[in-house]
Amino acid sequence: MRTLLSLFAFTILFNVNAQQKNLQEQKQQFSPEQIAELQTKKMELDFELNEKQRKEIYNLNLELAQKRQQNLAEMKARKSENKAFTSDEKYEKELKRLDEQKNHQAEMKRILGEEKYKVWKENHREEQLNRKKLFQNKRSEYRQKGALRKQN
């Protein structure tokens, strides 16, 4: 009975893990152009952008999506080589990220104008908080699964 129950639990864990990997593979199917177009359309709906604003925001979103894709490729290459960042590399990477974020916000302020920028900034903060909560939830779920595996 105990062996049967352990086998059943193992089968469920294996299936859940396989489904999660499959979802992660499906998530990465959009090209940078598609991502930029989707983000621009969402902003167009939220802020009633004119054609000039739409084009500028599309170009900005495209540039960011391409940078994200490049960073992701770099991280995957480092992971496959089992090469970790040094503290100096982490520091430089973080400085670069913050500078890019600052420039992005300045561009958004220029493109959207003062009123729409304030709304965008508030929406952006809420999205960041939601992503942070989601990441924390996933991390706690991962830890709980690890604790369950150690018990079995």
ZABAGU-168038 format. One record per residue (C-alpha): x, y, z; chain. Coordinates in nm, 3 decimals, always signed. Layout:
! ZABAGU-168038
+---------+---------+---------+--------+
|      c1 |      c2 |      c3 | chaine |
+---------+---------+---------+--------+
|       X |       Y |       Z |      A |
...
+---------+---------+---------+--------+
//
This chain:
! ZABAGU-168038
+---------+---------+---------+--------+
|      c1 |      c2 |      c3 | chaine |
+---------+---------+---------+--------+
|  +0.000 |  +0.000 |  +0.000 |      A |
|  +0.275 |  +0.242 |  +0.097 |      A |
|  +0.472 |  +0.159 |  -0.219 |      A |
|  +0.164 |  +0.213 |  -0.431 |      A |
|  +0.101 |  +0.551 |  -0.267 |      A |
|  +0.464 |  +0.655 |  -0.322 |      A |
|  +0.445 |  +0.549 |  -0.685 |      A |
|  +0.125 |  +0.749 |  -0.731 |      A |
|  +0.281 |  +1.062 |  -0.574 |      A |
|  +0.591 |  +1.026 |  -0.792 |      A |
|  +0.376 |  +0.997 |  -1.106 |      A |
|  +0.184 |  +1.313 |  -1.018 |      A |
|  +0.503 |  +1.509 |  -0.947 |      A |
|  +0.656 |  +1.391 |  -1.275 |      A |
|  +0.349 |  +1.498 |  -1.475 |      A |
|  +0.333 |  +1.840 |  -1.310 |      A |
|  +0.703 |  +1.899 |  -1.378 |      A |
|  +0.663 |  +1.797 |  -1.743 |      A |
|  +0.365 |  +2.032 |  -1.785 |      A |
|  +0.559 |  +2.324 |  -1.636 |      A |
|  +0.849 |  +2.271 |  -1.876 |      A |
|  +0.604 |  +2.255 |  -2.167 |      A |
|  +0.442 |  +2.584 |  -2.059 |      A |
|  +0.782 |  +2.753 |  -2.033 |      A |
|  +0.869 |  +2.643 |  -2.386 |      A |
|  +0.539 |  +2.776 |  -2.522 |      A |
|  +0.585 |  +3.109 |  -2.345 |      A |
|  +0.901 |  +3.194 |  -2.542 |      A |
|  +0.743 |  +3.175 |  -2.886 |      A |
|  +0.690 |  +3.548 |  -2.953 |      A |
|  +0.944 |  +3.740 |  -3.158 |      A |
|  +1.061 |  +4.083 |  -3.039 |      A |
|  +0.846 |  +4.244 |  -3.310 |      A |
|  +0.536 |  +4.060 |  -3.188 |      A |
|  +0.608 |  +4.152 |  -2.827 |      A |
|  +0.655 |  +4.518 |  -2.921 |      A |
|  +0.333 |  +4.518 |  -3.123 |      A |
|  +0.132 |  +4.364 |  -2.837 |      A |
|  +0.271 |  +4.607 |  -2.581 |      A |
|  +0.205 |  +4.901 |  -2.810 |      A |
|  -0.154 |  +4.789 |  -2.875 |      A |
|  -0.217 |  +4.763 |  -2.499 |      A |
|  -0.078 |  +5.111 |  -2.445 |      A |
|  -0.280 |  +5.240 |  -2.739 |      A |
|  -0.595 |  +5.114 |  -2.571 |      A |
|  -0.498 |  +5.255 |  -2.230 |      A |
|  -0.376 |  +5.598 |  -2.340 |      A |
|  -0.550 |  +5.677 |  -2.671 |      A |
|  -0.222 |  +5.736 |  -2.852 |      A |
|  -0.199 |  +5.932 |  -3.175 |      A |
|  -0.009 |  +5.785 |  -3.472 |      A |
|  +0.318 |  +5.963 |  -3.393 |      A |
|  +0.312 |  +5.845 |  -3.030 |      A |
|  +0.221 |  +5.494 |  -3.141 |      A |
|  +0.521 |  +5.473 |  -3.377 |      A |
|  +0.764 |  +5.609 |  -3.118 |      A |
|  +0.638 |  +5.375 |  -2.848 |      A |
|  +0.651 |  +5.080 |  -3.088 |      A |
|  +1.016 |  +5.158 |  -3.167 |      A |
|  +1.094 |  +5.193 |  -2.797 |      A |
|  +0.916 |  +4.864 |  -2.716 |      A |
|  +1.092 |  +4.690 |  -3.004 |      A |
|  +1.432 |  +4.807 |  -2.881 |      A |
|  +1.355 |  +4.682 |  -2.529 |      A |
|  +1.225 |  +4.347 |  -2.652 |      A |
|  +1.539 |  +4.295 |  -2.858 |      A |
|  +1.758 |  +4.378 |  -2.559 |      A |
|  +1.561 |  +4.136 |  -2.341 |      A |
|  +1.601 |  +3.862 |  -2.600 |      A |
|  +1.974 |  +3.932 |  -2.622 |      A |
|  +2.009 |  +3.924 |  -2.241 |      A |
|  +1.813 |  +3.600 |  -2.225 |      A |
|  +2.042 |  +3.440 |  -2.483 |      A |
|  +2.345 |  +3.559 |  -2.287 |      A |
|  +2.207 |  +3.417 |  -1.963 |      A |
|  +2.130 |  +3.082 |  -2.127 |      A |
|  +2.482 |  +3.066 |  -2.269 |      A |
|  +2.632 |  +3.141 |  -1.927 |      A |
|  +2.409 |  +2.881 |  -1.765 |      A |
|  +2.507 |  +2.614 |  -2.017 |      A |
|  +2.874 |  +2.692 |  -1.947 |      A |
|  +2.810 |  +2.694 |  -1.570 |      A |
|  +2.976 |  +3.033 |  -1.557 |      A |
|  +2.854 |  +3.263 |  -1.279 |      A |
|  +2.881 |  +3.640 |  -1.273 |      A |
|  +3.152 |  +3.794 |  -1.061 |      A |
|  +3.051 |  +4.065 |  -0.817 |      A |
|  +3.200 |  +4.331 |  -1.046 |      A |
|  +3.005 |  +4.195 |  -1.343 |      A |
|  +2.683 |  +4.195 |  -1.138 |      A |
|  +2.750 |  +4.552 |  -1.030 |      A |
|  +2.813 |  +4.672 |  -1.385 |      A |
|  +2.509 |  +4.485 |  -1.516 |      A |
|  +2.288 |  +4.640 |  -1.248 |      A |
|  +2.423 |  +4.991 |  -1.320 |      A |
|  +2.356 |  +4.942 |  -1.689 |      A |
|  +2.004 |  +4.814 |  -1.618 |      A |
|  +1.923 |  +5.113 |  -1.397 |      A |
|  +2.059 |  +5.359 |  -1.654 |      A |
|  +1.848 |  +5.196 |  -1.925 |      A |
|  +1.543 |  +5.210 |  -1.700 |      A |
|  +1.603 |  +5.579 |  -1.632 |      A |
|  +1.639 |  +5.650 |  -2.006 |      A |
|  +1.324 |  +5.450 |  -2.081 |      A |
|  +1.123 |  +5.652 |  -1.831 |      A |
|  +1.255 |  +5.979 |  -1.974 |      A |
|  +1.154 |  +5.867 |  -2.324 |      A |
|  +0.808 |  +5.764 |  -2.205 |      A |
|  +0.765 |  +6.102 |  -2.037 |      A |
|  +0.868 |  +6.279 |  -2.358 |      A |
|  +0.637 |  +6.071 |  -2.578 |      A |
|  +0.329 |  +6.055 |  -2.354 |      A |
|  +0.331 |  +6.397 |  -2.195 |      A |
|  +0.303 |  +6.477 |  -1.826 |      A |
|  -0.052 |  +6.354 |  -1.751 |      A |
|  -0.038 |  +6.026 |  -1.939 |      A |
|  +0.313 |  +5.963 |  -1.805 |      A |
|  +0.186 |  +5.980 |  -1.445 |      A |
|  -0.080 |  +5.719 |  -1.523 |      A |
|  +0.175 |  +5.501 |  -1.705 |      A |
|  +0.418 |  +5.529 |  -1.413 |      A |
|  +0.150 |  +5.419 |  -1.164 |      A |
|  +0.045 |  +5.127 |  -1.387 |      A |
|  +0.410 |  +5.032 |  -1.427 |      A |
|  +0.462 |  +5.025 |  -1.049 |      A |
|  +0.156 |  +4.805 |  -1.002 |      A |
|  +0.282 |  +4.562 |  -1.266 |      A |
|  +0.622 |  +4.545 |  -1.097 |      A |
|  +0.461 |  +4.471 |  -0.761 |      A |
|  +0.242 |  +4.202 |  -0.919 |      A |
|  +0.545 |  +4.042 |  -1.086 |      A |
|  +0.734 |  +4.052 |  -0.757 |      A |
|  +0.444 |  +3.883 |  -0.574 |      A |
|  +0.415 |  +3.622 |  -0.848 |      A |
|  +0.787 |  +3.549 |  -0.829 |      A |
|  +0.770 |  +3.518 |  -0.451 |      A |
|  +0.473 |  +3.280 |  -0.479 |      A |
|  +0.655 |  +3.066 |  -0.733 |      A |
|  +0.964 |  +3.061 |  -0.513 |      A |
|  +0.764 |  +2.949 |  -0.208 |      A |
|  +0.589 |  +2.679 |  -0.415 |      A |
|  +0.928 |  +2.558 |  -0.537 |      A |
|  +1.058 |  +2.542 |  -0.180 |      A |
|  +0.750 |  +2.353 |  -0.065 |      A |
|  +0.796 |  +2.100 |  -0.343 |      A |
|  +1.159 |  +2.058 |  -0.239 |      A |
|  +1.054 |  +1.998 |  +0.120 |      A |
|  +0.801 |  +1.738 |  +0.004 |      A |
|  +1.066 |  +1.557 |  -0.198 |      A |
|  +1.298 |  +1.546 |  +0.102 |      A |
|  +1.024 |  +1.396 |  +0.318 |      A |
|  +0.957 |  +1.118 |  +0.067 |      A |
+---------+---------+---------+--------+
//
